[in-house]
Amino acid sequence: MHITEELAYPIISKLKTIVSYNINIMNESGVIVASTDSSRVDQVHEGALHVLRKKEPLIIFQDDLRKYHGSKEGINLPIEFLGEMIGVVGVTGAPDELDQFVKIVKVTVEVMLQQVHFHNQLQYQKTLMDNWLLDLVHPHYFDEKKTESFARHYLHLQTDQKVQILLLRFEDLYSHSTNTLQLSVVKEELVRRIKLQLPEVPFQSFIHDSHCIIGIPSSISTTKAEVVLLAKRIQRNLQEKQYRVKVAVGSNYSGVTGYRKSYLEALSSLELQESFPQFTDYIHIQDWGIMDFIKQIPVETRKEFMSRYYDQDVQLSSTLRHTLQVLFECQLNMKETAKTLHIHRNTLLYRLESVETETGLNPRRFDDAILLRFILIILEINKDL
């Protein structure tokens, strides 16, 4: 670790507000990089050079000033970090008055330097993690070998561990930021809050201003039910703090390619939540079944399918669409459908006959019902069809 002006100046600024003595911080070359007396910055302190050379404290009395150019009466002590001497801290004044005080200053400076160092290390690791996750979820470019190597060598991730992606999408996080509370700080606080609930996840970070990605290892949740409960609990806790957030979960995979696949599944689940807001409990990708399958079909193929079986000039009314939806949810059970819709069976039969008249497909026939189910799903996914 090297003591620079950027590191030392904030420390001196804080000490200056609580002590009346002049304090200097010197680097490993004996140069004053920060001082409560700004006129001394960038000067060589020969007393500090003596401390660095001899690796021992130096007390300078008034009669010693000619020996140490650039020095004043006071006490100079080595600054140590992880067992190594990295600089010198000096306090100006009568040595007999400074003995205990300068030791306190030394410890204070060392502790503050350690805090800055470890904070910088955490920020560095966070930057590495953020960049890796952006590569992992890039919509077009993905280099499996590079991403796998980076995970193992720089992030020390065991990618053979099975992980399923929990994806959170926040709405309007900017509303939680102010002139004094920037969006970056809001996101850091959200990550901290989530970590309190998930202390053992291998990775977690915002990948956009609205999306936060979390890797849930199999050691935390082994079943779909467990991870869904976990996702809902996190969502509920955040909503209690007035955050508007949706959650989605992908399947369990190992390897960076598997992690990417799980992310894409979770993203697909979020998109399906937008298309089908009525399915409020659908979080895990496996909840969506055939709806997710149809979503993966290319748009042009869907349009071609619709042109065969659905006349764009004949729009099914919202009533008929809802009736069909309930019919499918009731597994084509006529009695259960009429009961759920609170209508007479004859009314239900009339509606289904109207569907057949407009589409040529009979909802009571299994094959036609499948086609109608596909049509309804495509209409919801592609609002413009």
Stockholm file with secondary structure:
# STOCKHOLM 1.0

chainA/1-385         MHITEELAYPIISKLKTIVSYNINIMNESGVIVASTDSSRVDQVHEGALHVLRKKEPLIIFQDDLRKYHGSKEGINLPIEFLGEMIGVVGVTGAPDELDQFVKIVKVTVEVMLQQVHFHNQLQYQKTLMDNWLLDLVHPHYFDEKKTESFARHYLHLQTDQKVQILLLRFEDLYSHSTNTLQLSVVKEELVRRIKLQLPEVPFQSFIHDSHCIIGIPSSISTTKAEVVLLAKRIQRNLQEKQYRVKVAVGSNYSGVTGYRKSYLEALSSLELQESFPQFTDYIHIQDWGIMDFIKQIPVETRKEFMSRYYDQDVQLSSTLRHTLQVLFECQLNMKETAKTLHIHRNTLLYRLESVETETGLNPRRFDDAILLRFILIILEINKDL
#=GR chainA/1-385 SS CCCCHHHHHHHHHHHHTTCCSEEEEECTTSBEEEESSGGGTTCBCHHHHHHHHHTSCEEECGGGGGGSTTCCSEEEEEEEETTEEEEEEEEESCHHHHHHHHHHHHHHHHHHHHHHHHHHHHHHHHHHHHHHHHHHTCSSCCCHHHHHHHHHHTSCCCTTSCEEEEEEEESCGGGGCCSSSCHHHHHHHHHHHHHHHCTTCSCEEESSSSEEEEEEETTTCCSHHHHHHHHHHHHHHHHHTTCCEEEEECCCBCHHHHHHHHHHHHHHHHHHHHHCTTCTTCCBGGGSTHHHHHHHSCHHHHHHHHHHHCCTTSCCCHHHHHHHHHHHHTTTCHHHHHHHHTCCHHHHHHHHHHHHHHHSCCTTSHHHHHHHHHHHHHHHHCTTC
#=GC SS_cons         CCCCHHHHHHHHHHHHTTCCSEEEEECTTSBEEEESSGGGTTCBCHHHHHHHHHTSCEEECGGGGGGSTTCCSEEEEEEEETTEEEEEEEEESCHHHHHHHHHHHHHHHHHHHHHHHHHHHHHHHHHHHHHHHHHHTCSSCCCHHHHHHHHHHTSCCCTTSCEEEEEEEESCGGGGCCSSSCHHHHHHHHHHHHHHHCTTCSCEEESSSSEEEEEEETTTCCSHHHHHHHHHHHHHHHHHTTCCEEEEECCCBCHHHHHHHHHHHHHHHHHHHHHCTTCTTCCBGGGSTHHHHHHHSCHHHHHHHHHHHCCTTSCCCHHHHHHHHHHHHTTTCHHHHHHHHTCCHHHHHHHHHHHHHHHSCCTTSHHHHHHHHHHHHHHHHCTTC
//
